[in-house]
Amino acid sequence: FVTSPDGFEFNGSTKYVIVTDSKGREDTKYDWKNFNISHHKDHYAVAYKANGGKAKELTFAVSDQLLRWKKVVKEDSITESGALVPNLQYKHRYVLYFGEKDIRVAYSSQLESWKTVTKPVLQSRPGFFDEGDIEIAKVFIQAEQILVIYYAKDKDGDKTHYHVGAAYFDCRNPEKMLWRTDKPLWEQTKHQHTDPLKPLGVALMQEQLILYWTLNDARMYAVSCPLPGKSLRDKDVQILLKKPHQNPIIKPRTSHVWESRAVFNSAALYEDGKVHFLYRALGESDLSVIGYATSRDGINIDERSEEPIYLPREPFETPGGKAFKSFADHFASGGGYGGIEDPRVTKIDDMVYMTYVAFDGYSEPRAALTSIPLEDFLKKNWGKWKTPKLISPPGMVNKSAVIFPEKINGKYVVIHRVYPNILIDVLDDLNFDDKFLTGHHFIPPRKGHWDSKKIGAGAPPMLTKDGWLLIYQSVGHQDPSRYKIGAMVLDKDDPSKVLYRTNNPIVSPDMPYDNDGFKAGVVYPCGAVIKDDNLFVYYGGADTIVAAATENIDTFLDKMKNHKEPKLKRVKGPVFAGV
C-alpha cells in the first residue's frame, strides 16, 4: 500500500495489506488481478479475481481503512471483472458493472448475493473504436451521474491493443445510458504495441483521469486525460435540444379523413409574429397532402386548417398519374400511395418557396418546387400556389431539397440528397425550365461516427453570427434502424465548407412519441426557426406526429464552437517509468 499526492509520484512509505476470511484467517495468496476499490460512506469495498488457478469467480472484500480487508463472498454467478459504483445505493442495493466481452449490471443488498441483469448495458459497436470485446475498468460518480470507464480490446493474433472509452448512466436507473463517447479517451500508439501492455487501474484526481498500465509485467506506466464530463459530455451531450412537455405539438385528427392516420415532417416559417407549420398529412386514402397550423410561441398551436392547403396536382406526384382539383375527388377515385412528402419552406424577399418530395407511387421519388407570394401566404390564399416543377433528374431518388433564404455571392444555393451524401448546387435562378439539380459540391457521412451511413438536410439553413446553421438528419451503420438529428455550421460565404459539426446527435428517438407510430425510432426534421433568441427544431416522430426541440441559440452555437476532443498525454514520474 502506497500513496501519492498527484497520482504520479509515489514517494511515501510502503505498507503491507492483510486480507482475512470471515474467521480471521489470513489469505495464503496475494496474487490478484483486475481489482477495483470503491468507497461507500463508512467503508471501502474491493472486487477482484485470482490471478491464475482454477478460481474464476469474482471476490468481494471490505475494509474501514484500506489496510486490513475481510472477504465477504466469492460470487459464483459472476466470473468476469467488476467495478462497484461508489457511494451509491440504488433501492438500498449496491450496484456492480461487470464484464469482459460486454458490460452488464448486477445488484446486491449486502455484497453476498447478486441479482444480475441479463441484457448488456454496454456492447461493442461495429465501425467504432470499441467494435471488439469491451471490459469494465472503473466506475465513478460525476455530476450526479454514473461514469463508466471501459477498455476496448482489439485482438491482433496473441496481442491485445487497448483503447479506453467512457459512458454516462443515470443514477436513478443504472441501466439507462445517457451518453457514450464516439472516440477513445486514449489508445495505444504503434510503438507501445510492440510490448505487452496490460491495464492496472484507473484513478480520478483533480478533474483528471489517470490510467495505469504494466509493460511486460514489470514496468508501470501512467497517462492522464481530462474527465469526459469536462471535455466531451458538457460540450456534446448538453448540446442536446430540450423536448417540451407539450410534445407532440401536432397530432392526427380522426375526425378529418385527410389527416386521420398521421401528421409529421413539418416545414416551419417564422413570419408576421407566428410560426407557420406546413406538415405532411396522411388519412384514410394514404395520399400525402399538406396541412397548415400556426403558433405564436412556437409550441402551442393557435390555429389549424380544416382542409389540406396543398394537394398533388401534377401526374408526377399523383398515384396513377392523375390530377385532382380537390381532396374529395381523389378520395372518390379510391386513393393510392404517394403524393406530397416532407415539405420545406423558405422565404426569399416577397416569395415563399416550398420544396418537397414528389412521388407518384411507383417511380423514383424526386425533388419538386412550388412557390406562392408572401402576401397570399399570409392571407391563406392557397389557390395562388404556382404550378410545381420537378427539380431533380429522373431515374434516381433525390430527396431533402432545401433552399437558402438569401443569395450568396449573387447566387441561389440549394441543398439536396442523393444517397449517401448531402449535395450542394449554386444556381443563377430558381426557374428550372430546362435544367435539374446536379450537385456541385457534397458533404459526406463520417466513418465511425453516429452519422456514418447517410445524411440529408433537415430544415433550410438559418444565418447566425457564426455562419449558416444547418439541421440535418442521419442514420449510422452502428444503429441502422434509427434516424437521429445533428447540426453543422457552414461558412457564411462558402456553404460547401463545414466549420463545425456535432459529434453526437442533438435529438434522438428517446421518447415514447418518437417510437409509438408507423415507424419506430425515427426523428426526422423538416423545419427550424430562430425566435426570441431560441432555436426551435420541428421533427416528425415515428412518422406519426409533429414534435419540437429547443435551446437558446447562443448557448447552442457556443457549445458547437468550443467543442474539443480530449488528448491524452503521457506523464513521467520517478516511480512510473515512461516509454
N, C-alpha and C positions, 0 to 999 in steps of 0.2 A: 504494500500500500504506500503510495507516494502522491504528493500534491504539487500543484503548480499555480502561480498567481495569474497566468495568462494562457495556460493550455499548451505552452511550447517549451518553457524552461522548467525542468523538474530537478531542483537542486536541494530539496528538503531531505530529511532523513527517511529511510525506508522502514516500514513496519510490517510485521507479518500478520496475515489474516487467518483466522481459525474458523473452520466450519464443522459443526456437530450435527448429529441426528437428534431425533426427538428425545432420546435417552441420555444425551450429553456426550456421546462417543464421537471422537474426532474422525473426520473423513480421512481415509488412508491415502487417497489420491487427490491431488490438486491440479489434475490435468483436464482443464475445462476449455471450452470454445464457445463462441457465439454468446458470450454473457452480456446481459443488459441490466443495468441498475437503474432503479427509479425511486423517487421519493414520494411518500404517501403520508402526509400530515405528521404522524408521530413515529414513523418507522421507514426503513428502506426495504425494498424488495429486489431480488435478482432472479432472472430467468436465464438458465444456461443448459448446455449439453455436455456430456462427457466426450472427451477427445479420443476416439478410438474405442475398441472393445465392442461388446455386444449391446450395451445400453444405448438406446437411441431416443428414449423419451425425454421430454423437456422437464427440467427440475426447477423447483422454486425454493428460495430461502429468504429469511427475513433477518433484519438487524436494526438496532436502535442507534448504532454509532459507527457502522461500516467496518469494524474490526472483527467482531465476533458474530458469526452467522449461524442460524438454525434452519436446517432443512425442514420444509413444510411437507412436500409431497413430490413424487415422481409421477407426472401425468401421462399415463399410458396412451391416452387417446390423441395426444399431440406429440409428434415425433420430429417436428421442424422448429427452427429458430423462432423465438417470440420476443416481443417487447411490450411491457405493461405501460398503459397510459398513466403518467404521474399525476398525483393529486386530483384524481377524478373517480368518483363513484357514480356510475350510471345505474339508476334504480337500485342503489345500495349494493352494487356489484363492481368488482374490478373489471377492467377492460383490457384484453390482450389482442394485439395484432400479431399474427404468426404466418409463416410460410416461406418456402424456398423455391417454389415454382410460380405460385401466385400467392396473394395475401388474403387471409380471412380473419374473422373476428371471433373471439370467444369471451364468455362472461363467467365470473365466479364470485361468490359472496365471501369465501374465506381462503382463496388460493388452493383449495384442496380438491374441488370437483368442478370441472369446467364444462359448460354448455357451448358447443361450437356451432357457428352458423355455416351451413353447407355452401352457400353461394359466395364466391370470392368478392371482395370489395375492390381489389386491385388486380388487374390481369395484364398480361403482355399486350402490346399494340403493334400490329403489323405496320411497317413503314416508319416506325418511330425508333428512337434510340433504345427503347425498352421492349423490343419485339421478341427477345428471348426470355428465359426464366427471370423472375424477379424475386428478391429475398428481402425480408424485413431487416432494417438496420437500426432505427431508433425512433422513438415517439416523444414529442414534446407537446406542451400546451402553449399556444401562442394566440393572443388577442381573442381569448375565449373560444378558440377552435383547436382541433387536434391536428398537429403537424406530423405527418408520417414520412420519414426518410427511408428510402429503399435502395438496394443495389440492383442494377440491371446487368445481367450476365450474358456476355457474348462469347460463345464457345468457339475455339479455333483449335481443333484437334484436342490435345491434352492440356491446352492453355485456356485460361478464362480472362477475358478482357472486361473490366468493370466500368460501368457508368453509375452515377448517383442521381436519383430522381426524388421528387417530393410531391406530396398531395396533402390537401387540407380536407378534414372531415368535421362534421357537425357534432359538437359536444352533446347536443340534445338528441342526436341519433348517430352513434359512431359508425353506422353502416352507410350513411349518406355522404358521398363525396361531394365537396363543394368546388374543388379546383384541382388541377393536376398540371405540372409543368410539361410543355411540349419539347423542351430541350434539357439536356442534362445539366445539373448543377456543377458537375465535374466529370471528367473522363480521362482515362489513361492516355498518355501520349505514346507514340510508336516506340520511342526508346525505353519507356518504362515497361513496355510489354515484353521485353527480352528477359526480364527477371520475374520469377513467380511473385505475384502481389496478392496478398490476402487481406480482407478487411478486419480491423481490430475493434473499431467502435467509433461513435460519434459523440461529440460534446457541444454544448451551447454556451458561449461566453461572450459577453459584450456585443450582443447583436450579430455574432459571427458563428457559423457552424465550423467546427474543427473535425476533420476526417482523419482518423488514424489507421495506418496500414502497416503490415510487416512485409519485408522484402527478403525472400529466400529463408523465411522463418528465423531470421537473425536480426536484421536492422529494422528500426522503426522509422516511419515516415509520416509526416503530418502536413495537411494542406487546409486552407481556410477559404470560406466563401461567405458572402452576405446571406442573411436569412431570406428564404423565398418570400416571406411576408414583407420584406423591405424592398427588394429589387424586382420581384415578379408579381406577387399577389396584389400588392397595393396599386401597382400600375397596370395590371392586366385584369385581375378579377373584378376589382372595384370599378372598372370601366363598364361593367355590366349595366345595361339600362334597367330602370325600375319599372316593373309592371304594376299599374294602378289597380286598386281593389275593384274598380268599376268594370274591369275586363270580364267578359268580352263587351266591347262598346257597341257592336252591331251584330245582331243575331238573326237567323231566319225567322220569317213570319209565316206561320202555317195558313193564315187567312189570305195570303197573296200567292196565287198559283205560280207566279213567275219567280218567287224567291222563297219558296216554302222549304226547300231542301238545304240550301247552303248560300251564305253570303260571305265573301272572302276576297283577299288580294285587292285591297282598295288603294286607288290613287288618292292623293291629297294635294290641295292647293289652298294656301292661306291668302285670302284676298277679301277686302271690304270688312275687316274685323272678324272674319269667320274662317274656320277650316272647312273647306268643301270636299266631301268624300264622293268619289265615283267608284263604286265597288262592283265586283263581278257577282252575279246572282244566278242561281240555278233553281228551277222549280220542277213541276211535275212532268214537263216535256223534255227535260235535260238540255234545254237550249241555254247557252251562256249569254246573258244580256247585262246591261249596266244599270244599276240603281244609283240613287243620289241621297245624300244626307248632309247636314251641316252641324257644326258645333262652335260655340263662341269660346269655350275654354279648352277645346282640343280633345276633350274626353267625353263629356256628357252630350248626347245627341239632342239637338233642339228641334230639328225638322227632318222629315224623311219622305221621299216621294212615294206616291201611291201606285205609280206605273213606272216601267223602265224609261230611262231618259235617252237610251241609245240601243237600237236593235240591229241585228245583222241586216244589211241592205244590199249587199253585192253577192253574186254567186260564189266568190272565193271564200266567203265567210258564213255561208248558209248551208245546212245539211241538204243534200240533194241538188245543190246548185240553184235553188230558187230564191226569190227575193220577196219579202213580205212588208207591207206597209204598217202592220200592227202586230202586236203580240198575239192577239186573238186569231188573226189569220194563220199565223204559224201554228198555234195550238190546235186549230181546227184541222190542219193538214196532217196531224199525227205526231208532230215534233221530230226530234232527232238530235243526236250528239254533235256538238260543235258550237260555233258562234263566236262571240267577242270575249276574249280571255285576257286577264291580267293587265288592266289599263294602267297607264302612267300619264300624268298631266303636267304640262309645262306652260307657263305664261311668258311670252316674249312680246314686249311692247303692248299693243292692244289686242293681241290674239292669243287664244288658248288652244294649244296643240295637245291632242291625245294620241298616243301610240298604244298599240295593243297587239295581241296575237290573234290573227285571223285563222280560223280552222273550219273547213267545210265538212269535216267528219271522216275524210279518207286521205286527202293529200297531206304533204308535209306542212306543219304549222309554219306560218310566215308572219313577219312583222308588217303591220299596216299603220297608216297615219290618216287622221282627220283633224279638223280644226273648227273653231267657232269664234266669232268676235267676242271680246271680253264683255261688252255691253249686253249682248244677247245671253251670254253665260250667266251673268248676274241676275238678269231678268227671267231666267229659266225658259228662254225661247228655244226649246230643244229642237225645233224644226229647222234651225239655222245651221246645224252641223253640215259641213261640206262633204261632198262625195269622197269616200275613203279611197286610198291608193295603197297597193302593196309596195313596200319599200325595200324588201329583201328579195333576192333572186329565187327562182323556182328550183325545185329539186333538192333542197336542203332545209333542215329545221333551223329556223332563226328566230330567237325569242329575246325578251328582256330589253327591248329598244327604249332608250330614254334620250331626251334632248336637253342640252344645257340651256339654262334660262336666259343666256345672253351670248352674243357673238364673242369669239376670242380671236384677236388679231384680224378682225373683219370677216371671220368665217363662222358658220354654224358648225357645231360639234355634236355628233350623235354617237352614243354607245349602244352596242347590241351584243348578242351572244351567239356564237357557233361553237358547239362543244369542242373542247372544254374551256375555251378562253373568253374573256371579255375583249371585244373588238371596238376600235375607235375610228370613226370616219370624220374627216374635215371637209365641209361642203360649202359651195358658193351660195346655194339656196336650198329650200325645202320643197321644191316643186315635184321632183321625182317623175317627170314626164317621160323621160327616156333613159333613166338610169336606176340602179339599185345600189344598196349598201355593199361595199366590198371588203372593208376592213383595212385601213391604212396603218394602224398600229394595233398592238394587242397587249393585254395584261394576263399572264398565265396563272394557273393554280400554283401552289407552293408545295413541293415534295416534302413529306414529313410533317406537314402542318395539318391543322384541323380542316383547312380548305384545299386539300390535296387532289381532289378528283375533278371537280368542275366548279366554275364560278360564273355569276351573272349579275348585272346591275339590278339593284332593287328600286330605289327612288331616283328621280332626276337629281343630279348634283346640286348642292347648295353652296354658294360662295360665303366663305368665312374669312376671318382675319389671317388664317394660315394657309388658305387655298381652297380648292373645291372639295367639299366633304361628300364622298360617295358611300352610300349604304349599299351593301351587296349581300347576296345570298350564296351559299355554297354547300356542297356535300363533300365529305372527306372519305378517302379509301378506308380509314380506320373505323368509320361509323357510317357506312354507305346507305343506310336506310333513313337517315335523319337530315333534314335541312336545318341550317343554322345561319345566323346573320352576323356579318362583320362590317368593318368600316375601313376606308382608306382616305387619305388626303392627297389630292392631285395638285400638281403645280398650277398656279393661277394662270400662267401664260402658256404652259405646255402640259395639257392634261394627260398626255401619254406618260408623263413622269410621275411615279408614285413616291411621295415624300414620306408618308407614314402609313402603317398598316397594322391593324390589331393582330396580335399573335394568338389571341383566343377569341371565341365568339363573344359578341356583345349581347346577343339574345339566343337562347337555346330553348328547345321544346321541353320545358321542365314543369309546366303547369297542366292540370287536368284538361283545360280547354285547348291546349296545344296538342292533345293526343286523343281526345274523345270526338271522333268525327270520321269523315270518309278516308282520311289519310293520316294516320297517327304519326307523331314525331316530325311534323312539318311546321316551320315558321317561315313564311315567305313574304318579304316586304315589297310593296309597290308604291308606297307613299311615305314622305317625310317632310316636315316643316320645321322652321325655327320661329318660335313665337314667344314673346316676352322673355327673351334670353334663355329659353329652354328648347332642347331638341325633342321633337316628337317623331317617333318611328311607328308606322302603322303596318301591320302584317296580317296575313291570313293564317289562322291557327287550325291545323288538321284539315285544311281545305273545307272549312265549315263556318267559321266565324271571323270577325274582324277584331283584333286586339291592338293595344297601344303599349309602347315602352318609352320612357322619358329619362332625361338627365339634363342638368344645366350645361349649356353648350360650351362655356369657357372651361368648366371642370372637365368635361369630356375631351376637348381638344388638348388641354394641358396634359392630361394623363397619356394621351396618344403620343404627344411630342416628347415627353420626358421619359418614356419607356426605355429602359436599358437592360440588356441581357447581362446576367451576372458573369463575372470572370473569376475563376478560382486561381489563387496564387499559391505557390509553394512557399512554405516558411521553414527556415532552418533554425535549429536551436542546439544548445550544447549537448543535449541528451539525444535528440532525434536527428539521426544522420540524414542529410539530404542526398538526392541522387541527381 
